[in-house]
Amino acid sequence: MADSLPQEQRFLTALHDDTWPAPSRDGSLETAGLDPEGLVELFESQLTSRHLDLQARRLQARGEGFYTIGSAGHEGNAAIARAFRPADPAFLHYRDAAFLIQRSRAVPGQTPIRDLLLSFTASSEDPISGGRHKVLGSRALNIPPQTSTIASHLPKAVGAAHSLGLWRRLGGGGEWPPDSVVVCSFGDASFNHSTAQGALNAAGWAAWQGAPMPLVMVCEDNGIGISMPTPPGWIAASMRARPGIHYLSCDGLDLLDTWRVACEAAHIARVHRRPVFLHMHCVRLFGHAGSDAQQAYLSAARIEADEARDPLLVSAGLLRRHGVLSVEGIAQRYREIGERVAREAEAVIRRPRLENAAQVMASIVPPSRPGRQAPWQGEVDATPAPMARLINQALVRLMTRYPHLVMAGEDIGRKGGVYGVTQRLQAQFGPHRVIDTLLDEQSILGLGIGLAQSGLVPILEIQFLAYLHNAEDQLRGEAATLSFFSAGQFTNPMVVRIAGLGYQKGFGGHFHNDNAIAVLRDIPGLLVACPSGGAEAVGLLQEAVRLADEEQRVVVVIEPIARYHARDLLEQGDDRACCADPGPDYRLAVGELGQWGEGRDLAIVSYGNGIALSRQAAARLEAEGIALRLIDLRWLTAIDHDALHRRVADCAAILVVDECRRSGSPSEELVTGLVERGVAGERLARLTAEDSFIALGPAATVTLPSVAGIVARARALLGRSGA
């Protein structure tokens, strides 16, 4: 095919050649179970996708379009779309425009050409993202939007598939019909990502044990990831004998073969509730994106060979071979669809775009919905208890009041958690609602995201804060972005409990004492709470579940391990760290501050373990005649800086005690907020942990704030030499 020809002309030129590529498995329409009208419909979906790819590049060249990662070569996934129901949730690869276009045909009132063009041009009228990103998504089509799709959506697809069986156990309900199948597609390069491998393992692990897993994972294998080739045969060899997963393969260039195999995959997943790996062989045309010059890494012969395998040509051959359309009829449809796409593009470029920060940020916070909690009819144990027991009691109430609440995490069921916080919950509520997961934090968080998208509210547990870091993209790139990229149409509300921070005794070292929370605090829309004691833990947890259920928020609660079983506060045996359960209606709203004392000499601002340390330091300082007050932040994001300033403005000095590292810690934001509100630097100081990992043994606390350190810094701030 001549390189000098414009891409849009190459198909028409090749159409009149006598060397059309033949399908790999030549068969009749009857054998494939497809009628002539169905074949034409699939072909038109392919043509529409191709013309949108070409139009996206034209728009970019004119400065009117902003996205050119196309679907050329992958258009066979239109046949996969037709094999599934519109109600089957689909988490799509970014090269699946033909899938979306084909599914649109099954739902009245859809305008996929206009919708995708609005997305290409970042128009605020884009019906899925509101101009925030080019994504393939649609509420009406049950296609939640994905962004990069470098395998990060696979764990939540596993969670969504698991939710279908779970809703059956709960008596029905959810976002999708109970006999649905979850479809998830990705590329051959993404197959090698650890997230993909974890999701595949989780799906097989669950299915191996008999758990329903109606999931079809479509690997669209074009043999190359940007410039890196996939070793021939690697994916098939890796998946053919994968435990718990049924492997199928199809020629994605051949609509009939793809349709036949996709129907088989849908049947296995829907009837037998088993996961299927559908390996679709295809080709990538036009490079990775508009800016990608594939001549730099592919030979001219390879590029020409790939273009000769154009799936549109294979489909044209099928239409002619089966007497459905003539060459001229095929060419006419190609031109007509191209002209329609061009007309729509000229209209779309005049539509409005986002203009200010408020418009961009409008969907970071999801829309609210009616709460679903039942009244509490039990009794409250008023016996003073440490934090771990009070959290356990609160979880019992929450699981009782919210029948759609599900817990999941490693060792939380039969063992009751490493620290006993979830003891006896599985025995009371069953293993389907208190789920013992495999050891994979990406799968735990992905499970929760998928459960949440189905209409459940999950409470997930990450065993230690340090173990979050290998899975944090599930929060950053998936959970917290879904509302933003869908203009609030899709949400995945959830609560993540994380045992963390330092000062605990028994365990030691970095992985069981981690004070790095910056990665959580800078995620837009994510809420982070940290209790300092048992009553605060109950209030924050109960509010977190309300926020997830009613306001569809993603909330992380960092629970200080050192406070779980602490009974004493100021001296050994005083039991002042224990308190009575504040009850089912006690909730601490976002930004609500706690306070001890009214002294005006010194205000100490802290959270978590820092509150206990500061209260011990306060006892010493008050003995020296220093009148102080202690402010408990409770929430480490969405901090109400005006309220904080009002609490401390009349104090002579202000000390921020921060158990997290000096760099990237909450104290940076706190000091900045106070300075911006007129607090002079000479009356303001902070005491933080060092920028260090936490050591093992007796040295475990030497890099952290201490009672002695707080006392010394307070004295210096007040200009006192000390006792």
Order of alpha helices (4+ residues) and beta strands (2+ residues): alpha-alpha-alpha-alpha-beta-alpha-alpha-alpha-beta-alpha-beta-beta-beta-alpha-beta-alpha-beta-alpha-alpha-alpha-alpha-alpha-beta-alpha-beta-alpha-beta-alpha-beta-alpha-beta-alpha-beta-alpha-beta-beta-alpha-beta-alpha-beta-alpha-beta-alpha
